[in-house]
């Protein structure tokens, strides 16, 4: 069937997007407000956008009122954030940070997660996350109901056991991805394919 996006509601389009574009990596983002309160939230509109310099993006849906969420407003306020990779060991606690906490209440405390001072940014990383990327905001793009935030990665934190010859061991990381609704996925069957070489 063909479904015209303009012929159905934004919510119906959203359901088709998140049900089709799977699995999606999850960015667990920390930021701080003007008072120094740490905000933490997961986002599954997330990916790499550049390698030189290293840059990543995530999109933050706005509230029903059209107001920015705390994460976006914090980052626009001071230009810094940290993105963490979600894995099987921390996903339950990170899911708890998606609670609709009021301004000034840190989701980290509610979830029992531990902040660790950043190396190159003022925003802390989270001790329970085995990969973190300290970022400086390079671009903010308003996309109607979303705020897309692009950041340059200034510093990588990777637990020693996860890295070998500069490469991440995915089996040891055990990353978790987002599906639709309340569903998540772990890595299942993996396989390799070599890129074909053109021969004239």
N, C-alpha and C positions, 0 to 999 in steps of 0.2 A: 504494500500500500504506500501511497504518497501522502504525507501530511504537511500542509502548508503551515509554517510557524506562525504566520499572521492570522490563521484561522482558529487558533486555540489560545488558551490563557498562558501567561508567563509560567505559572506553576506546572502546567502540563508540558511545556517545553523543557522546563527544568527536570522533570521526571525522565523525559526521553534522553536528555543530555547525560545525567548521572547514571542512568541505567545502561547507556551505550558505551560511554567512554570509561571503560574499566579494564583493569584495576587502575586507580589513581594513587600516586604517592601522596603521603600526608606530610605537610609542613607543620611542625609544632613551633609556634612563634612566640618569643618573649619580647616585650617592649616595656618602657617605663613612661609614666606620666610626669607632669611638672613637679609633683610632690614626691617623686621617687618611688611610687607604688608600682610593683611589677605586675604586668598583665600577661596572661598566657592563654593561648587558644590554638586549636588545630584547624587547618585549612586543607581541603583536598583539591583546590584549583591551584596547582603548584607544579613548577618544572624548571629546567635549565633553559636559559635564553642566550648565553654566550660563554665562550671559554677563554677569551683573551681580550679584556680581563674576565675572570670568572664572574658570571652574573646569574642570579636566579630570580624568579618571580613567583608571587602568589596573588590571588585575587580574594578580596574580602567583601562578601555580600553586605549591603547596608541593612539597617533596621527597617522595619515596615514603615516607619515614619519618614524614611529617606535619610535619616541621620547616620553619620559614620559610626562604625563600631569602635570600641576603645583602641583596638590594635592599630587601625588605620590612623586615627587621630593622634595617637602617641608617636607613631613613626613620622608623621608629617610635622609634628611638633619639634622633634629633636634629631631626626634623620638617621636613627640607628635601630637595629633589631638583630635578633639571633634566631636562626632557623635550625630546628632539631629534626632528626629522622626518628620516626616512630617504629618501635619493634615489639615483638611478642611479649617482652618482659615489662615494658612500660605503657602499653596501650590502654590498660584499664585505668591507670591514674591519669593519663592524658585525656582520655574520654571524659573523665570527671571535670576537667577544666573547661569543657564546653558548656558548663552550667551558666545560666544567665545571671552572673553576679553583678551587684550594683557598682557604680563608680566608686573607686577607693578601696574596694575589697579585692585582695589578691587571690586569684584562682589557685596559685601554687600552694598557698596555705590550706585551702579547702581540699586539695588533692594530695597533700602530704609530700610534695615534691621539694627538692632542695636546690636553692639558687647558689651558684658559684660565680665569683667575679669574672667578668670578661677580661680578655687580654688586650684587645684593641678598641673595644667599645665600652660604654658605661652600662650597657644592658647585660645582666647576668645570663649565663647558660645554665642548664639544668643537669645536676650530677647524675640523675638516673638515665640520661640519654647518652648513648655511646658515640654519636656523631653530632656535631654542632657546627654551624657556620656563622661567624660574626660578620654582619653586613652593614654597609653604609647605603642609604637610599640614593639612587641615581635618577629615578623617574617615577612619577605618579601619574597614572592615566585614569581619568574618570570615565567609567563605562556605564553610565545610567545607574543601574542598581548595584554596581560593583565598583570597588576601588582596586585597580591593579597597581601593585607596588613592585618595582624592580630594584634589586640591590646588588652592589658589587661585594663579592665575598672577600673580606680582608684577611680572614684567618680561619683555618679549619681546626677543629678539635676532633681527633679520632682516637679511640681507645687502642692501645698497642696491639692487642690480640686480633683486632679486626683487619690490620693492614699488613700486606706482604709485598715487597718490591713495588711499593707505591700503589698497589691495587687493593680494593676493599673485598673482603671475603663475605659474599652475600649469605652463605650458609651460616656463618657465625653471627652475622648481623641479625638475621631473622626479621627482615623488615615486614611491616604490615601495610596493606593498602586498603583504600576505601572502595566499596561497591555502592549500591543504592540502598536507601532506607537505613536500617540499623545494621547492615551487613558489612563485614570486613573480610579480607583475605590474607592468608600467609602465602609464602612462596611454595608452589607445588612442583610439578615436573618442570625441569629446565632442559634446554637443548642448545647446541651450538650450530651455527651455519656460517660458513665462510663467505665473504663478499665475492661475487663473481668478477673475474678479470676479463676485460674485453680483448679479444685477439683479432687483429685485422688479417 
